[in-house]
Amino acid sequence: MTKVAGLLPVPDYLFNFQQFGSLVLTICLILMLALEPIVHCLSAETDKLFSSLCNASEDIIYAYSILSAVAMLLYWLLLTDLSVFSMRFSAFLLVISRVASEVGLFLGALIYLIAAFAGAISSLKQNLKDFAGVHWSALSLWEIALGIYPSSHFSSVIQTEFVMIAVSLFVIMITIFLLNLLIAQLNGAYQVVYEDMVGYARLNRARIIVTTLEQVSQKRWFHFLQNQKFEERLEFGEGDIGLPGGLQVT
């Protein structure tokens, strides 16, 4: 147990990505079972057996689809644990986890700028539907930052001078300043951590091996040791008998 802020006890497994992901996946699967459309349609009169389309499932099938999407995403994320079989992939994933904080800082700065410019644009006297209020302004600025804002809507933005100036300043700060700063931060963080990542990958593999061995029963472990025959002496060459405690590979 780990105490957050020295008061609230939190289980240690919640701080592990794989174990926390497994917990969330289990909750999603339980909720999916409770909302399974086929189960709700069993009592309904349908032409097909095990059908998921009936009147009883109309209200729950959308929530079920969202849980299915989350569960499928978690399945693929948990599969990244198999990267321990390759040192290069394991080191690459560890690099991603170490530089993810830089991306988090970038997203925090982006949200701050969106909130600032959304409040400023919504305060202007303008009749644009895309900027009618703080929420619509924030959504439009988010689309502009991601490059998915409809280009046909820029014609109405250009007609309002102060809105065009605010949007231009926002685009300049995002595309020229923040994005380039993010690239510089990622480059610097990558150069700092990559040299040690192969070592961390080996430590991560060793941790998984130790954790796995703790789950092996003592009887099975002794049976494994007996099959290895470590007490027999190794033959270094023809007639050259060496020391015990190893495996003969040639």
Secondary structure, DSSP 8 states (H G I E B T S, - for coil): -EEETTTEEE-GGGGSHHHHHHHHHHHHHHHHHHT-HHHHTTTS--SSTT-S-SGGGTTTHHHHHHHHHHHHHHHHHHGGGGGGG-HHHHHHHHHHHHHHHHHHHHHHHHHHHHHHHHHHHHHS----GGGSSHHHHHHHHHHHHHT-S-GGGHHHHHHSHHHHHHHHHHHIIIIIIIHHHHHHHHHHHHHHHHHHHHHHHHHHHHHHHHHHHHTS-HHHHHHHHHHHTTTSEEEEETTEEEEESS----
